[in-house]
Amino acid sequence: MNIAIVCYPTFGGSGVVATELGIALAKLNHQVHFITYKQPVRLNLLNPNIHFHEVTVPEYPLFHYQPYELALSSKLVDSIKKYKIDLLHVHYAIPHAYAGYMAKKMLEEEGIHIPMVTTLHGTDITLVGNHPYYKPAVTFSINNSDIVTSVSESLKDDTLRLFDIKKNIDVVPNFIDVNLLKTSFTDCQRELMAEPEERIVTHISNFRAVKRITDIVDIFYNIQKEIPSKLLMVGEGPERREAEKKCKALGIKEKVIFFGNSNEIDKILCFSDLFLLPSERESFGLAALEAMVNKVPVISSNAGGIPEVNVHGVSGYLSDVGNVEEMSENAIRILRDDKVLESFKEGAYKQALKFDIHNIVPLYIDLYESALESVS
Ligand code: GMT
């Protein structure tokens, strides 16, 4: 197949999933064209089946807001014609499904019928898309996609509850490539980060309010009172400064390392003992899954789709959003004893195997085939 993928090229989970999916499809000999405003961060262009087409928005002084959707839909029309693309897969409804629909309609005028698969990722539904300013356009774009997928049952339920949806929604969970990890690392170089007797606690995100970053600092504050430990904070975002200030105020600044964005997530997770994800909302929690496949148990909230990924008492523990005390107690329970930690590490890894890429990519391919049939 000749597939166009539209996504956000940044460090967010939706862009990571879209990129890894594209890479997997290219390995299966499909031609994959990424169409976005920047080369996706995890995209390596060394595979001859992977192509990248940049969307640029010309600046014009009349525009108070630059019309990205317009530039994207025009680029889609041009690329679909030029590279004879069979199918369009857009990740994140806003504005990708909307721009994709416009491209589809423009192509129909020329007798070209291209199916569009839309994957809903989370905040496009639960946070941003639900805003009255966007809701009619998001509802329209979902209802006019040929196939709609969501990354968890929870996100599917949210979509059906929040929008007037006439389309069937297929749940296709996020995934990780287990084999890639097995071959990547032999030496974690843990000693660079912590003393041998210290435990390493990690959080990775875009540091937005929805991640409850200050809860992470509070949980770690409680952990380090009982157990020698370090906190690794990976990512960039609006809540980072507040978290840094809080660490200073609590006197734990020396024990917390803020990394900023990193392309070495697997290396960091390789030497981590525990992952914290106390989010207010989370459609899936890809970062938690990435931790689990690296044998890192997860202390999380029970928000959204997280319970579909993190299993209470097996791969970690779940608590109500904001229950910092319970999250701290559970973290200490896992970290205090080597044997307990080891059993949670194994539990996390086994649970992660269910989301191996080889189980999930065929689900997308089946949906692509039915989408193609629907327009033929
Ligand atoms: O985590 C974020 O806020 C980024 C966001 C995104 O769109 O990139 O993540 C969403 O999509 C990820 C990939 O499907 C999911 O794993 C995240 O749970 C989801 N985030 C939220 O629902 C808050």
Residues whose N, C-alpha, C, O or C-beta is under 5 A from the ligand:
A	BS01	GMT	G12 G13 S14 G15 H121 G122 T123 V151 R281 E282 S283 F284 G285 L286
